[in-house]
């Protein structure tokens, strides 16, 4: 079941930017914002990602250090 969310006191400059982005995508402001809210809800927060990583470390007893992470990033960039 769908519900209505109201956001009050949106600065006019913010509304203009969002309306412009909506228009650029050929959407109404409501349509654009609904898409953005749905996308936001589908992504984990930073805290959720960190909690999942900690849970994996706790479950496996394995973790990697900063040096290993940086080496993997360098190797990936060199490809």
N, CA and C of each residue as an Amber inpcrd file, in Angstrom:
protein
   237
   0.8350000  -1.1770000   0.0000000   0.0000000   0.0000000   0.0000000
   0.8870000   1.2500000   0.0000000   0.6190000   2.1640000  -0.8550000
   1.3960000   3.4020000  -0.9510000   0.9470000   4.3810000   0.1210000
   1.8470000   5.2540000   0.4850000   1.5350000   6.2820000   1.4720000
   2.0660000   7.6180000   0.9800000   1.6620000   8.6820000   1.6230000
   2.0800000  10.0250000   1.2480000   3.0720000  10.5520000   2.2670000
   4.1340000  11.1520000   1.7690000   5.1180000  11.8020000   2.6320000
   5.1520000  13.2770000   2.2450000   5.1120000  14.1430000   3.2380000
   5.1810000  15.5780000   2.9960000   6.4660000  16.1170000   3.6060000
   7.1750000  16.9260000   2.8500000   8.3830000  17.5720000   3.3650000
   8.1150000  19.0720000   3.3930000   8.1860000  19.6330000   4.5590000
   7.9040000  21.0620000   4.7240000   9.2110000  21.8570000   4.7750000
   9.0740000  23.1450000   4.5180000  10.1740000  24.1030000   4.6520000
  11.3610000  23.8050000   3.7420000  11.0830000  23.3300000   2.5290000
  12.1420000  23.1060000   1.5440000  12.5500000  24.4750000   0.9920000
  13.8290000  24.8120000   1.0650000  14.2610000  26.0970000   0.5150000
  13.9470000  26.1810000  -0.9910000  13.5770000  27.3660000  -1.4230000
  13.2070000  27.5680000  -2.8220000  14.3520000  27.1910000  -3.7650000
  15.5780000  27.4970000  -3.3830000  16.7280000  27.1550000  -4.2250000
  16.8270000  25.6370000  -4.3930000  16.5620000  24.8980000  -3.3440000
  16.6020000  23.4350000  -3.3980000  15.4980000  22.9190000  -4.3110000
  14.2980000  23.4780000  -4.1740000  13.1840000  23.0560000  -5.0240000
  13.4960000  23.3100000  -6.4860000  14.1300000  24.4450000  -6.7780000
  14.4620000  24.7790000  -8.1630000  15.4740000  23.7820000  -8.7410000
  16.4800000  23.4430000  -7.9690000  17.4770000  22.4760000  -8.4370000
  16.8160000  21.1340000  -8.7230000  15.9880000  20.6680000  -7.7930000
  15.3280000  19.3740000  -7.9670000  14.3510000  19.4010000  -9.1440000
  13.6180000  20.5030000  -9.3070000  12.6910000  20.6240000 -10.4310000
  13.4510000  20.6200000 -11.7550000  14.6100000  21.2570000 -11.7690000
  15.4370000  21.2870000 -12.9730000  15.9380000  19.8890000 -13.3230000
  16.3660000  19.1460000 -12.3210000  16.8220000  17.7720000 -12.5530000
  15.6770000  16.8970000 -13.0490000  14.5140000  17.0900000 -12.4740000
  13.3420000  16.3220000 -12.9070000  13.0280000  16.6290000 -14.3700000
  13.0320000  17.9040000 -14.7110000  12.7330000  18.3070000 -16.0870000
  13.7600000  17.7410000 -17.0610000  15.0190000  17.7150000 -16.6470000
  16.0760000  17.1860000 -17.5060000  15.8590000  15.7110000 -17.8010000
  15.1920000  15.0130000 -16.8950000  14.8870000  13.5930000 -17.0970000
  13.4910000  13.3790000 -17.6620000  12.8020000  14.4800000 -17.9750000
  11.4570000  14.3760000 -18.5440000  10.4330000  13.8620000 -17.5480000
  10.6390000  14.1800000 -16.2770000   9.7410000  13.6990000 -15.2320000
   9.1510000  14.8730000 -14.4660000   8.0340000  14.6110000 -13.8040000
   7.5040000  15.6010000 -12.8750000   8.3910000  15.5860000 -11.6350000
   8.2880000  16.6300000 -10.8340000   9.0750000  16.6800000  -9.6080000
   8.7040000  15.5160000  -8.6990000   7.4230000  15.2230000  -8.5910000
   6.9770000  14.1110000  -7.7450000   7.5470000  12.7820000  -8.2310000
   7.4960000  12.5590000  -9.5320000   8.0180000  11.3300000 -10.1300000
   9.5250000  11.1950000  -9.8730000  10.2380000  12.3020000 -10.0620000
  11.6820000  12.3150000  -9.8500000  12.0270000  12.0070000  -8.3990000
  11.3550000  12.6920000  -7.4790000  11.6430000  12.4950000  -6.0610000
  11.2810000  11.0880000  -5.5960000  10.2010000  10.5280000  -6.1080000
   9.8450000   9.1580000  -5.7510000  10.9500000   8.1940000  -6.1850000
  11.4830000   8.3820000  -7.3690000  12.5900000   7.5530000  -7.8330000
  13.8170000   7.6930000  -6.9480000  14.1310000   8.9200000  -6.5490000
  15.2810000   9.1620000  -5.6800000  15.0840000   8.5250000  -4.3070000
  13.8900000   8.6540000  -3.7550000  13.6000000   8.0770000  -2.4380000
  13.6650000   6.5560000  -2.5010000  13.1120000   5.9670000  -3.5640000
  13.1740000   4.5040000  -3.7160000  14.6130000   4.0230000  -3.8460000
  15.4200000   4.7600000  -4.6000000  16.8310000   4.3900000  -4.7540000
  17.5540000   4.4980000  -3.4170000  17.3070000   5.5790000  -2.6920000
  17.9330000   5.7870000  -1.3900000  17.5620000   4.6620000  -0.4150000
  16.3110000   4.2600000  -0.4280000  15.8550000   3.2080000   0.4790000
  16.4790000   1.8580000   0.1330000  16.8580000   1.6840000  -1.1220000
  17.4470000   0.4180000  -1.5540000  18.9230000   0.2770000  -1.2490000
  19.5550000   1.3620000  -0.8500000  20.9910000   1.3310000  -0.5570000
  21.2250000   1.2610000   0.9460000  22.2160000   0.4780000   1.3710000
  22.5070000   0.4340000   2.8010000  23.1930000   1.7290000   3.2430000
  23.0170000   2.0790000   4.4910000  23.7340000   3.2260000   5.0490000
  25.1740000   2.8110000   5.3190000  26.0290000   3.7850000   5.5480000
  27.4180000   3.4840000   5.8840000  27.4580000   2.6400000   7.1570000
  26.6360000   2.9850000   8.1280000  26.6110000   2.2310000   9.3840000
  26.2060000   0.7760000   9.1430000  25.2610000   0.5390000   8.2320000
  24.8360000  -0.8310000   7.9170000  25.9640000  -1.6150000   7.2360000
  26.6930000  -0.9770000   6.3400000  27.8080000  -1.6400000   5.6560000
  28.8980000  -1.9960000   6.6620000  29.2080000  -1.0650000   7.5420000
  30.2320000  -1.3220000   8.5540000  29.7920000  -2.4500000   9.4820000
  28.5290000  -2.4450000   9.8920000  28.0150000  -3.5090000  10.7700000
  28.1060000  -4.8670000  10.0840000  27.7730000  -4.9300000   8.8070000
  27.8650000  -6.1930000   8.0610000  29.3130000  -6.6740000   7.9860000
  30.2310000  -5.7410000   7.7430000  31.6450000  -6.1050000   7.6750000
  32.1270000  -6.6300000   9.0240000  31.7300000  -5.9640000  10.0850000
  32.1170000  -6.4350000  11.4210000  31.5280000  -7.8080000  11.7130000
  30.2840000  -8.0030000  11.3090000  29.6400000  -9.3090000  11.5110000
  30.3950000 -10.4130000  10.7650000  30.8570000 -10.1010000   9.5280000
  31.6150000 -11.0930000   8.7520000  32.9380000 -11.4220000   9.4230000
  33.6010000 -10.3950000   9.9240000  34.8740000 -10.6200000  10.6150000
  34.6310000 -11.4690000  11.8580000  33.5880000 -11.1420000  12.6150000
  33.2710000 -11.9080000  13.8260000  32.9240000 -13.3500000  13.4850000
  32.2000000 -13.5600000  12.3950000  31.7660000 -14.9130000  12.0230000
  32.9140000 -15.7620000  11.4860000  33.8390000 -15.1230000  10.7550000
  34.9170000 -15.8890000  10.1230000  36.2230000 -15.8340000  10.8950000
  36.3620000 -14.8210000  11.7290000  37.6220000 -14.6530000  12.4410000
  38.7250000 -14.1300000  11.5540000  38.3740000 -13.7120000  10.3470000
  39.3710000 -13.2250000   9.3980000  39.1540000 -11.7460000   9.1130000
  40.2410000 -11.0400000   9.0260000  40.1770000  -9.6440000   8.6050000
  41.4400000  -9.3470000   7.8090000  41.4200000  -8.2540000   7.0810000
  42.6010000  -7.8610000   6.3310000  43.0380000  -6.4950000   6.8160000
  44.3140000  -6.2270000   6.6970000  44.8610000  -4.9670000   7.1660000
  44.8930000  -3.9180000   6.0820000  45.2530000  -2.7320000   6.4980000
  45.3250000  -1.5920000   5.5820000  46.2880000  -1.8630000   4.4310000
  47.4300000  -2.4670000   4.7280000  48.4170000  -2.7470000   3.6820000
  47.8370000  -3.6580000   2.6040000  47.0780000  -4.6530000   3.0190000
  46.4670000  -5.5710000   2.0440000  45.4080000  -4.8590000   1.2030000
  44.6520000  -3.9990000   1.8280000  43.6230000  -3.2440000   1.0990000
  44.2770000  -2.3350000   0.0680000  45.2980000  -1.5940000   0.4850000
  45.9750000  -0.6840000  -0.4380000  46.6450000  -1.4450000  -1.5740000
  47.2260000  -2.5860000  -1.2910000  47.8570000  -3.3940000  -2.3380000
  46.8130000  -3.8650000  -3.3470000  45.6570000  -4.2650000  -2.8640000
  44.5830000  -4.7090000  -3.7630000  44.0990000  -3.5500000  -4.6240000
  43.9730000  -2.3670000  -4.0450000  43.5630000  -1.1900000  -4.8170000
  44.5900000  -0.8380000  -5.8830000  45.8720000  -0.8830000  -5.5170000
  46.9270000  -0.6060000  -6.4930000  46.9010000  -1.6210000  -7.6420000
  46.7480000  -2.8770000  -7.2920000  46.7140000  -3.9320000  -8.3120000
  45.5330000  -3.7470000  -9.2460000  44.4150000  -3.3140000  -8.6850000
  43.2130000  -3.0990000  -9.4950000  43.4180000  -1.9130000 -10.4370000
  44.0930000  -0.8910000  -9.9760000  44.3450000   0.3030000 -10.8070000
  45.3280000  -0.0010000 -11.9330000  46.2390000  -0.9350000 -11.6880000
  47.2500000  -1.2710000 -12.6840000  46.6990000  -2.1200000 -13.8220000
  45.5010000  -2.6000000 -13.6910000  44.9230000  -3.4430000 -14.7560000
  44.5880000  -2.6440000 -15.9630000
